Amino acid sequence: MKPLAATIIATILMGAAALAQSTPPSKDPPAPATVSTMSDKNKQYLDAYLAAWEKRMLKIDGLETKCVLTEVEDGQKVVRVGEAALLKPNYCKLFLRDQANPNNTKKIRHFVADGKYLWQYDYGKKVVLVEELPKDGIGDNMLMAFLFMTKAADLKKRFDLTIDVDNPERHTDHYLFISILPKSKEDMQDFKKAELVLWKNNKDEKFADRWMLPARLWFQQPNGNQIIWEFQNQSTEKHLAAKDFQAPALPDRDWKREWSRPPAPIVRTSAPPK
């Protein structure tokens, strides 16, 4: 994965019924279908959903969400929980603790994109890695592409996307399951297959603010390891500002800053002689 996507962005709801409606199935996603097997009906539905998703995302400037990050590596599972916030075009913050041992600071995942730099805090090494952000976004990473999708055509060009609206397990009253396969060699190096689950319930008022927002994003890497992001209690109603994404000061004097990728030098040419 790209730096932010590889390392980034369970809430208890009222009653068992509400929990069942608000959390997509936790079983491992099945292998995605290929584009060639998708019917004309599913292609039409996919285009309609992507258009609705794009329209919804264009109206959203900021997003807050609870996060559950599950990483499965060589059969070992690690779960981290916390919160994240996003603000267009290039602001993001995420803080996650180990669910089994929240006091273990070495397992904290902490990132801040302050509009100019991406700060990655390594509590084990007491180092914060700094990287300059592009001016028009947070960079070329999959997580942000799906959290703040703006052009459906760009996603279809970059990935093979498939749905199955006739499968009641893949197209429910609350969720739309989109299977994702990489097209480019670069993306193939990052992941083998993926699945995005979108909220599609726009009839129940208590879920209205979550309509067309991601509920879960699942990746399987080429080596078989899995990364699962679950987004819970999403909200677009709070007014977020750039000042909400200031990188915090270093915890103590033992910490140090390092460039993870030094910024490109600014080259200035002298004026030509008269």
C-alpha positions in Angstrom: 0.0 0.0 0.0 1.0 3.6 -0.3 2.2 5.1 3.0 -1.1 6.5 4.3 -3.3 3.7 3.0 -1.0 0.9 4.4 -1.0 2.2 7.9 -4.1 4.4 8.5 -8.2 6.3 8.0 -16.5 -1.1 17.6 -19.0 1.5 18.5 -21.8 0.0 20.7 -25.2 1.0 19.3 -28.5 0.9 21.1 -30.0 -2.6 21.0 -29.1 -5.7 19.1 -31.4 -4.9 16.2 -29.7 -1.5 15.6 -26.3 -3.3 15.8 -27.4 -5.8 13.2 -28.5 -3.0 10.9 -25.4 -0.8 11.3 -22.6 -3.3 10.9 -21.9 -5.2 7.6 -21.3 -9.0 7.9 -17.9 -9.7 9.4 -17.1 -12.8 7.4 -14.2 -12.6 5.0 -15.4 -11.2 1.6 -15.6 -13.7 -1.2 -13.4 -13.6 -4.2 -14.6 -10.7 -6.5 -16.1 -11.5 -9.8 -14.5 -10.3 -13.0 -16.0 -7.6 -15.2 -16.6 -10.1 -18.0 -19.1 -12.0 -15.8 -21.2 -9.0 -14.8 -24.6 -8.8 -16.5 -25.9 -5.8 -18.3 -28.3 -5.3 -15.4 -25.5 -5.1 -12.9 -23.5 -2.8 -15.1 -26.4 -0.4 -15.2 -26.9 -0.6 -11.5 -23.2 -0.1 -10.9 -23.2 3.1 -13.1 -26.2 4.4 -11.2 -24.7 3.7 -7.8 -21.4 5.3 -8.7 -23.1 8.4 -10.0 -25.1 8.7 -6.8 -21.9 8.1 -4.8 -20.0 10.8 -6.8 -22.9 13.3 -6.3 -23.0 12.5 -2.6 -19.2 12.9 -2.1 -19.1 16.2 -4.0 -21.4 17.6 -1.3 -19.2 16.5 1.6 -16.3 18.6 2.7 -15.5 16.9 6.0 -16.1 13.6 7.8 -15.7 12.2 11.3 -15.8 8.4 12.0 -15.0 5.8 14.5 -12.5 3.3 13.1 -11.7 -0.4 13.6 -8.6 -1.5 11.8 -8.0 -5.3 11.6 -4.7 -6.6 10.2 -4.2 -10.3 9.5 -0.6 -11.2 8.9 0.6 -14.9 8.7 -2.6 -16.0 10.5 -2.1 -13.5 13.4 -4.8 -10.9 13.9 -4.3 -7.5 15.4 -7.2 -5.1 16.0 -6.9 -1.4 16.6 -9.7 1.0 17.5 -10.0 4.8 17.5 -11.2 7.8 15.6 -10.5 9.6 12.3 -11.5 12.8 10.6 -11.1 14.0 7.1 -11.4 17.4 5.5 -10.9 18.2 1.8 -8.6 18.6 0.1 -5.7 17.4 2.2 -6.5 17.3 5.9 -6.7 14.1 7.8 -6.1 12.8 11.3 -6.2 9.3 12.8 -5.5 7.9 16.2 -5.8 4.1 17.0 -4.9 2.0 20.0 -4.5 -1.7 20.3 -7.9 -3.2 21.2 -6.4 -6.0 23.4 -3.9 -3.7 25.2 -4.8 -0.1 24.8 -2.0 1.0 27.2 0.7 -0.4 24.8 1.9 2.8 23.2 4.2 1.0 20.8 1.1 -0.3 18.9 -0.5 3.2 18.5 -1.2 4.3 15.0 -1.2 8.1 14.8 -1.2 10.2 11.6 -1.9 13.9 10.9 -2.1 15.5 7.5 -2.1 19.3 8.3 -2.7 20.5 4.8 1.1 20.9 4.0 2.8 17.9 5.7 1.9 14.3 6.6 3.1 13.5 10.2 3.5 9.8 11.1 4.2 9.2 14.8 6.2 6.1 15.8 5.7 5.7 19.5 8.1 2.8 19.7 11.0 4.6 18.1 10.0 8.0 19.4 10.3 9.4 15.8 7.8 11.4 13.8 8.3 11.0 10.1 7.4 14.0 8.0 6.4 14.0 4.3 5.3 17.0 2.1 1.8 16.7 0.8 0.6 17.5 -2.7 -1.3 20.7 -2.9 -4.5 19.2 -4.3 -4.9 16.1 -2.1 -3.3 13.6 0.3 -1.5 11.7 -2.5 -2.0 8.6 -4.6 -3.4 6.1 -2.1 -6.4 3.8 -2.3 -7.9 4.5 1.1 -8.4 8.2 0.3 -9.5 7.4 -3.2 -12.4 5.4 -1.8 -13.2 7.6 1.2 -13.3 10.8 -0.8 -14.2 9.6 -4.3 -14.9 12.5 -6.6 -15.0 11.0 -10.1 -16.6 7.7 -10.9 -14.9 7.5 -14.2 -11.5 7.7 -12.6 -12.3 4.7 -10.3 -13.6 2.7 -13.3 -10.5 3.5 -15.3 -8.2 2.5 -12.4 -10.0 -0.6 -11.1 -12.3 -3.4 -12.2 -15.5 -2.8 -10.2 -18.3 -5.4 -10.0 -21.6 -5.8 -8.0 -24.4 -8.4 -7.9 -27.8 -6.9 -7.1 -29.5 -10.3 -7.4 -27.4 -11.7 -4.6 -29.2 -10.9 -1.3 -25.9 -11.2 0.6 -24.2 -8.7 -1.6 -27.1 -6.2 -2.1 -29.1 -5.7 1.1 -31.5 -3.1 2.4 -28.6 -1.4 4.1 -25.4 -2.2 2.1 -24.0 -2.4 -1.4 -20.9 -4.6 -1.8 -18.5 -3.6 -4.5 -15.7 -6.0 -5.6 -12.5 -4.4 -6.7 -9.6 -5.8 -8.8 -6.5 -3.9 -9.7 -5.7 -3.1 -13.4 -2.2 -1.5 -13.2 1.0 -3.2 -12.3 1.5 -0.6 -9.5 -1.9 -1.4 -7.9 -1.3 -5.1 -8.4 1.8 -4.8 -6.2 -0.3 -3.2 -3.5 -3.3 -5.5 -3.4 -4.6 -8.7 -5.0 -8.3 -8.0 -4.5 -10.5 -5.7 -2.4 -14.1 -5.0 -1.4 -15.9 -1.8 -0.6 -19.2 -1.8 1.4 -21.3 1.3 1.0 -24.3 2.4 3.0 -27.4 2.4 0.8 -30.2 2.9 3.3 -31.7 6.3 2.5 -35.2 5.4 3.9 -34.4 5.3 7.6 -33.8 8.9 8.9 -31.3 7.7 11.6 -29.0 6.5 8.8 -29.6 9.4 6.4 -26.2 11.1 7.1 -24.4 7.8 6.2 -26.0 7.3 2.8 -23.3 6.3 0.2 -20.6 6.6 2.8 -18.1 3.7 3.2 -18.9 1.2 5.9 -16.0 -1.1 5.3 -12.9 -1.4 3.0 -11.2 -4.8 2.8 -7.9 -5.5 1.1 -6.0 -8.7 0.4 -2.4 -8.1 -0.3 -0.4 -10.2 -2.8 1.1 -12.3 0.0 -2.3 -13.2 1.4 -2.3 -10.7 4.3 -5.5 -8.8 4.9 -6.3 -5.2 6.0 -9.9 -4.4 7.0 -11.1 -0.9 7.7 -14.5 -0.5 9.4 -16.1 2.9 9.6 -18.8 3.4 12.3 -20.9 6.3 13.4 -19.9 8.4 10.5 -20.9 12.0 10.6 -20.7 14.8 8.1 -22.6 17.4 10.2 -19.7 18.8 12.3 -18.0 21.9 10.8 -14.3 21.0 10.5 -11.6 23.6 9.9 -7.9 23.5 9.1 -7.0 24.4 12.7 -8.6 21.1 13.8 -5.7 19.3 12.0 -2.7 20.8 13.5 0.1 18.3 14.2 0.6 17.9 18.0 3.9 18.7 19.6 6.4 15.9 20.3 5.5 14.1 23.5 9.0 14.7 25.1 12.6 15.7 24.4 13.6 12.2 23.4 11.5 12.4 20.3 12.9 13.6 17.0 11.7 14.5 13.5 12.9 12.9 10.3 12.0 13.2 6.7 10.3 10.1 5.4 10.6 11.7 1.9 12.4 15.0 1.7 10.6 17.7 -0.3 11.8 18.4 -3.8 14.3 21.3 -4.0 13.0 24.6 -5.3 15.1 25.6 -8.4 15.2 29.3 -9.2 16.9 30.5 -12.3 18.6 33.8 -12.4 17.5 36.6 -14.6 19.1 36.6 -18.0 21.9 39.2 -18.5 20.9 42.5 -20.2 
